[in-house]
Amino acid sequence: MDKLKEKINSLKLDSEKWQEKSEELAEKIKELEQESLEKDNQIQALTRKNQVLEEEVEKLEGNLGDIKQAADESHSLKTSNDNYTKKNQVLEEELEEADKNLKETTAKLRETDIKAEQLERKVASLESDKEESERKYEELTEKYNTVKAELDEISQQLEAI
């Protein structure tokens, strides 16, 4: 019987050990379940964060396309701007040349106007001289005709004598 008591005691001790072990394992299971729940929550949070980040990546990729297009347009506009700048520079040079030509032409026109005024004065003077000469010519012609008439008259008188 001692053996049986010993065995029962031994079994009770084993039972208590197993009970403690069971409680420890139950506690550990609770802890693991809690950790599992926390990990599930973290996974859900990370999954949501991943979805948000993927949406943001898609948005950024769309923006990147827009930015690339804007960069291409910017490059195109820069090229156009450079071309317009060169055209503007050429036109400014042509304008300067045209302005220079205009100044030269204006100076020549002024010289021509001055010469024209001098020539007009000469023409006016020559016309005045011409009128004076014509008047003198008419006077001389008139005198000539008067003298001729007198001479003819004297000649007739001489012939009559």
C-alpha positions, 0 to 999 in steps of 0.5 A: 500500500505504501507503494500505492500511496507513493504512486498516488502521491507521485501521480498527484505530484505529476498531476499538479506538475501537469496542471501547472504546465497546463496553466503555463501553456494556457497562459502562453497560448493566451499570450500567443493569441494576444500576440497573434491578434496584435500581429493581425492588427499590425498586418491589417494596418500595414495592409491598409498603409500598403494600399494607401502607399500603392494609391499614392504611387499610382498618383505619383506615377500619373504626376510623373507622366504629367511632369514628363509631359510638362518637361517635354513641353518646357523643352519644346517651349525653350527651343521655341523661345530660343528660336524666337530669341534668335529671330528677334535678334536678327530682326533687331539687327535688320531694324538697326540696319534699316534705321541706319539706311533711313538716317542715311536716306534722310540725310540725302533727302535733306541734301537733295531738298537743300539742292532743290531749294538752291535750284529753285532759287536759281530757276526763279532767278533765271526766270526773273532774268528771262523775263527781264531779257524778254522785256528788254527784247520786246523793248528792243524789238519795239525800238527796232521796229520804230527805228526801222519804220523811221528808217523806211520813212527816211528812206522814202523821203530820200527817194522822194527827194 
